[in-house]
């Protein structure tokens, strides 16, 4: 009887610990946690494997070659947006964490990650597992967002019920690119697809940069014959692999530079006029008030300024009426953008500022009888993310594990949601 009690206790310990006979502790749990990652990596090969042959492109994608002399020579302000580090970005973690507090449904969560992690378009069942890794952060992020294969499995565009993204992924062993007759190798088959030489390749996710995401070219006289890749994947010469190859062939760099070149912007008035949005005011005085429209115009250059996520950006149009002493008589402000609670609930609205478009903002301001309206000012400001409500921010901050995380998140929320002046215009009345 005593031996039976001892055996029963031992069996109970094994059952409670989840360990069976012939098994090592934690093996089952560990394998279950890693199996879904292996499933994804069977299709979306980890970029670390690509590094063995494509070391140059890997280092650019990873950010190891950001501050080379060829960038510094031209006086460029380094604004590389590294696709390879998106999941480890504290900004992405903060914005995603805020949005998750608004209780998006499963379809909305998958939509959110479809550009940040194209793997979810093939494996939507793993969306929440990927989100969980992003929110844990640091070394716990074991899955890639935008890796080599995420881009090089794209074979075309397709319609999307929500408008975006429009890329089409063909999962398989073949990796695609822009070059004809790629050399055979023992690692993977290669294929040529024309979309890699078109603007619609980038615009499938960066849809706010162009008026028509289906066009392979960019309309307009200034940039005729130019595509996104010409500027953001600067041309160099050499081989795309570390092995032998066509050393004089033009190849695109993979740091996807978002560059600002003040010298060129100041000297090239045509480019300056086309890039920056500009404000015009149409106004008339009526008894007791001033009414009219603010016109925000953007040229044909397929670029919105500032950059940033096309879904998150906020714009503020402020119209201020002043008297002859410069004192404010009346003011009106209108915000363009979605709150965190509204994001991805329905179709994505068209960008506030887009190439070749003009936005009309009507206004009506009052002034008292004993004062004369002398000056009107119109300004456009922007922020890169919506300002969360106090309740939403508090709910998110409470979900973080440490005070250090909360302090970092508070700084990000403040910096990225604070409006910054974009352009303005004044007019005497």
C-alpha positions in Angstrom: 0.0 0.0 0.0 2.9 2.4 0.8 4.5 1.7 -2.5 1.2 2.4 -4.3 0.9 5.8 -2.6 4.5 6.7 -3.7 3.8 5.7 -7.3 0.6 7.7 -7.3 2.4 10.8 -6.1 5.1 10.4 -8.7 2.5 10.0 -11.5 0.7 13.1 -10.2 3.9 15.2 -10.3 4.6 14.1 -13.9 1.0 15.0 -14.9 1.1 18.4 -13.3 4.4 19.2 -14.9 3.2 18.2 -18.4 6.1 15.8 -18.8 5.5 12.2 -19.9 7.7 9.2 -19.7 10.5 9.3 -22.2 10.3 13.1 -22.7 12.6 15.9 -21.6 11.1 18.8 -19.6 9.9 21.8 -21.7 10.5 19.9 -25.0 6.9 19.8 -26.0 6.2 23.5 -25.1 9.3 24.7 -26.9 8.6 22.7 -30.0 5.0 24.0 -30.1 6.2 27.6 -29.8 8.7 27.2 -32.6 6.7 25.1 -35.0 4.7 28.0 -36.4 7.9 30.0 -37.0 9.3 27.1 -39.0 6.1 26.9 -41.0 6.5 30.5 -42.0 10.2 30.2 -42.7 9.6 27.3 -45.1 8.1 29.9 -47.4 9.6 33.2 -46.2 13.3 32.2 -45.9 15.1 34.1 -43.2 17.3 36.9 -44.5 20.2 35.5 -42.5 20.4 32.7 -45.0 20.4 35.1 -47.9 23.5 36.8 -46.4 25.7 33.9 -47.3 25.6 35.0 -51.0 24.0 38.5 -50.9 26.1 39.9 -48.1 26.2 43.5 -49.6 22.4 43.7 -49.9 21.9 42.1 -46.5 24.2 44.7 -44.8 22.3 47.5 -46.5 18.9 46.1 -45.5 20.1 45.6 -42.0 21.5 49.1 -41.6 25.2 48.2 -41.5 26.1 50.5 -44.4 23.9 53.5 -43.6 26.7 56.0 -42.8 29.2 55.2 -45.6 31.3 58.0 -47.1 29.3 58.1 -50.4 26.3 59.3 -48.4 28.2 61.8 -46.3 30.1 63.3 -49.4 26.9 64.7 -50.8 25.8 66.3 -47.5 22.7 64.1 -47.1 20.8 63.9 -44.0 20.5 60.2 -43.4 16.9 59.2 -43.2 17.1 55.5 -44.0 13.9 53.7 -43.2 15.3 50.2 -42.6 12.7 47.6 -43.5 14.9 45.0 -41.7 14.5 46.6 -38.3 10.8 47.5 -38.4 9.8 44.8 -35.8 12.4 45.9 -33.3 11.5 49.5 -33.6 10.1 51.0 -30.3 8.0 53.3 -32.4 6.2 50.5 -34.2 5.7 48.7 -30.9 4.2 51.8 -29.3 1.8 52.6 -32.2 0.7 49.0 -32.5 0.2 48.7 -28.7 -2.0 51.8 -28.7 -4.1 50.5 -31.5 -4.5 47.1 -30.0 -6.2 48.8 -26.9 -9.0 49.7 -29.3 -10.0 46.0 -29.6 -9.6 45.5 -33.4 -11.0 42.2 -34.7 -9.0 39.4 -36.3 -9.4 40.7 -39.9 -8.4 44.2 -38.9 -5.2 42.9 -37.1 -4.2 40.9 -40.2 -4.8 44.0 -42.4 -2.6 46.0 -40.1 0.3 43.6 -40.5 -0.1 42.9 -44.2 2.5 45.5 -45.2 4.6 45.3 -42.1 4.7 41.5 -42.2 3.7 40.2 -45.7 3.9 36.7 -44.3 0.4 37.2 -42.8 -1.1 37.3 -46.3 -0.1 33.6 -46.7 -0.3 32.7 -43.0 -3.2 34.8 -41.5 -3.6 32.2 -38.7 -0.3 33.4 -37.2 -1.2 37.1 -37.0 -1.6 37.1 -33.2 1.6 35.2 -32.6 3.5 37.7 -34.6 1.9 40.6 -32.7 2.7 38.9 -29.4 6.4 38.8 -30.4 6.4 42.5 -31.4 4.8 43.5 -28.1 7.3 41.5 -26.1 10.1 43.1 -28.1 13.9 42.7 -27.9 15.3 39.2 -28.5 11.9 37.7 -28.2 11.1 38.8 -31.8 12.2 35.8 -33.8 10.1 36.4 -36.9 10.9 38.8 -39.7 8.7 41.6 -40.9 9.9 42.8 -44.3 12.8 40.4 -45.1 14.4 39.5 -48.4 11.9 36.8 -49.4 8.9 39.0 -48.4 9.9 41.3 -51.3 11.3 38.8 -53.7 8.2 36.5 -53.7 6.1 39.3 -55.2 5.1 38.6 -58.8 2.5 41.2 -59.5 -0.4 43.3 -58.3 -3.9 42.3 -57.5 -7.1 44.0 -56.5 -7.8 44.3 -52.7 -11.3 44.7 -51.3 -10.0 47.5 -49.1 -7.8 49.1 -51.7 -4.4 48.3 -50.1 -2.0 46.6 -50.2 -2.0 45.4 -53.8 1.0 43.2 -54.0 0.6 39.5 -55.1 2.8 36.9 -53.4 3.6 33.6 -55.1 4.9 31.3 -52.5 7.4 28.7 -53.6 11.1 28.0 -54.1 11.6 30.6 -56.8 12.7 34.1 -55.8 12.0 36.9 -58.3 13.8 40.1 -59.4 14.2 42.5 -62.3 17.0 40.8 -64.2 16.6 38.6 -67.3 18.3 35.2 -67.5 19.5 35.0 -63.9 22.4 32.6 -63.3 21.6 29.1 -62.2 22.6 28.2 -58.6 22.3 25.4 -56.2 20.4 27.5 -53.6 17.1 28.6 -55.2 15.5 29.0 -58.7 15.3 32.6 -59.9 12.9 34.4 -62.2 12.4 37.7 -63.8 9.2 39.8 -63.2 8.7 43.2 -64.7 6.9 44.7 -61.7 10.4 45.2 -60.0 11.0 47.9 -62.6 7.7 49.7 -61.9 6.5 52.3 -59.4 3.4 50.1 -58.7 5.8 47.6 -56.9 6.5 50.1 -54.1 3.1 51.8 -54.3 1.4 48.5 -53.3 2.2 49.5 -49.7 3.3 53.1 -50.0 0.1 54.0 -51.7 -0.1 57.6 -50.6 2.9 58.5 -52.8 1.1 58.2 -56.1 -2.3 59.0 -57.5 -2.7 55.6 -59.3 -1.2 52.5 -57.6 -1.8 50.4 -60.7 0.5 52.4 -63.0 4.1 51.2 -63.5 5.2 54.6 -64.5 5.0 58.0 -62.8 3.0 60.6 -64.8 4.1 64.1 -65.4 6.9 65.9 -67.3 9.3 66.4 -64.5 9.7 62.8 -63.6 8.8 61.2 -66.9 10.7 57.9 -67.1 11.5 57.9 -63.4 10.3 55.4 -60.8 10.5 55.1 -57.1 13.5 52.8 -57.2 15.7 55.3 -59.1 15.9 57.5 -56.0 15.3 55.2 -53.1 17.4 52.3 -54.4 20.4 54.3 -55.6 22.2 52.7 -58.5 25.6 51.2 -58.1 27.6 48.8 -60.2 28.8 45.3 -59.3 27.4 41.9 -58.6 24.4 41.3 -56.5 26.2 38.3 -54.9 29.5 37.9 -53.2 30.4 35.4 -55.8 31.5 36.0 -59.4 29.0 38.0 -61.5 28.6 40.9 -64.0 30.7 43.4 -62.0 29.7 46.3 -64.3 26.0 45.6 -64.1 23.9 48.3 -62.5 22.3 47.1 -59.2 20.0 48.9 -56.7 21.1 49.4 -53.2 18.9 48.0 -50.5 18.9 50.6 -47.8 15.8 52.3 -49.3 17.1 55.7 -48.5 14.6 58.4 -47.6 17.0 61.2 -48.3 16.9 65.0 -47.8 19.3 67.1 -49.8 18.9 70.7 -48.8 21.4 72.1 -51.3 19.6 70.6 -54.3 16.2 71.6 -52.9 17.2 75.2 -52.5 18.9 75.5 -55.9 16.3 73.7 -57.9 13.1 75.8 -57.8 11.1 73.5 -60.0 11.7 70.6 -57.7 11.0 72.7 -54.6 7.8 73.9 -56.1 6.7 70.4 -57.0 7.6 68.8 -53.8 6.4 71.1 -51.1 2.7 71.6 -50.6 1.7 75.3 -50.8 -1.2 77.2 -49.4 -3.4 79.8 -51.1 -6.2 81.8 -49.6 -9.4 82.9 -51.3 -11.2 85.3 -49.0 -13.8 88.1 -48.9 -15.1 90.4 -46.2 -18.8 90.3 -45.3 -20.5 92.3 -42.6 -19.2 91.1 -39.3 -17.2 88.2 -40.6 -14.6 87.0 -43.1 -15.3 83.9 -45.2 -13.5 82.0 -47.9 -11.4 78.9 -48.7 -7.9 77.7 -48.0 -6.5 75.8 -50.9 -3.8 73.3 -50.2 -2.0 72.4 -53.4 0.5 69.7 -54.2 2.4 69.5 -57.5 2.7 66.6 -59.9 5.7 65.1 -58.0 4.3 61.7 -56.7 5.4 62.4 -53.2 3.6 63.5 -50.1 5.6 65.5 -47.6 6.2 64.6 -44.9 6.7 60.9 -45.2 5.4 58.4 -42.7 2.7 55.8 -42.5 -0.1 56.7 -44.9 -2.7 55.4 -42.5 -1.5 57.2 -39.4 -0.5 60.7 -40.6 -2.5 63.7 -39.3 -2.8 67.1 -40.9 -4.1 70.3 -39.3 -5.3 73.4 -41.2 -5.4 76.5 -39.0 -6.9 79.8 -40.1 -6.3 82.8 -37.9 -7.8 86.3 -38.1 -5.9 89.2 -36.6 -6.4 92.9 -36.2 -4.0 95.7 -37.1 -2.1 95.2 -33.7 -1.5 91.5 -34.5 -4.0 90.3 -31.9 -6.0 87.2 -32.6 -9.7 88.0 -33.2 -10.9 84.5 -34.2 -9.4 81.1 -35.2 -10.6 77.9 -36.9 -8.8 74.6 -37.1 -9.7 71.4 -38.9 -8.0 68.0 -38.5 -7.6 65.5 -41.3 -6.8 62.0 -40.2 -8.2 59.1 -38.3 -8.1 58.5 -34.6 -6.7 55.2 -33.2 -10.3 54.0 -32.6 -11.1 54.6 -36.3 -8.0 53.1 -37.9 -8.8 50.3 -40.4 -12.5 50.4 -39.5 -13.6 50.7 -43.1 -11.9 52.0 -46.2 -8.7 54.0 -45.9 -9.4 57.6 -46.8 -7.5 59.3 -49.6 -4.4 61.2 -48.4 -4.9 64.8 -47.4 -1.9 65.9 -49.6 -1.2 64.0 -52.7 0.5 64.6 -56.1 -1.5 66.8 -58.5 -4.3 67.5 -56.1 -5.9 70.5 -54.4 -7.8 70.3 -51.2 -10.5 73.0 -50.5 -11.1 73.9 -46.8 -14.0 76.4 -46.4 -14.0 78.7 -43.4 -15.9 81.6 -41.8 -14.4 83.8 -39.0 -16.1 86.5 -37.0 -14.8 89.8 -35.9 -16.5 92.3 -33.4 -17.9 95.7 -34.5 -15.3 97.6 -32.6 -12.4 95.8 -34.3 -11.1 95.7 -37.8 -9.9 92.5 -39.4 -6.6 93.3 -41.0 -4.7 90.1 -41.6 -5.5 86.4 -42.2 -3.1 83.5 -41.8 -3.4 79.9 -43.0 -1.0 77.2 -42.0 -0.7 73.4 -42.5 0.8 71.4 -39.7 1.3 67.6 -39.5 2.0 64.8 -37.0 3.1 61.3 -37.8 0.6 59.6 -35.6 -2.8 60.5 -34.0 -2.8 61.9 -30.5 -4.3 59.2 -28.3 -6.9 60.1 -25.8 -5.8 60.2 -22.2 -7.8 57.1 -21.4 -6.3 55.2 -24.3 -2.8 56.2 -23.5 -3.2 55.3 -19.8 -4.6 51.9 -20.8 -1.7 51.1 -23.0 1.0 52.4 -20.6 -0.6 50.2 -17.9 -0.2 47.1 -20.1 3.6 47.6 -20.3 5.8 45.6 -17.9 8.3 48.1 -16.6 8.7 51.8 -15.8 11.5 52.1 -18.4 9.1 50.9 -21.1 6.5 53.3 -20.0 8.9 56.3 -20.0 10.1 55.4 -23.5 6.5 55.0 -24.8 5.4 58.3 -23.3 8.3 60.1 -25.1 7.4 58.4 -28.4 3.7 59.3 -28.1 4.6 62.9 -27.3 7.2 63.3 -30.1 5.2 61.6 -32.9 1.8 63.1 -32.1 3.0 66.7 -31.7 2.0 68.9 -34.7 4.9 70.5 -36.7 4.5 73.3 -39.1 4.6 72.3 -42.8 3.8 75.5 -44.7 1.8 78.7 -44.3 0.5 81.8 -46.1 -0.5 85.3 -44.8 -2.8 87.8 -46.6 -3.7 91.4 -45.8 -7.4 92.3 -45.9 
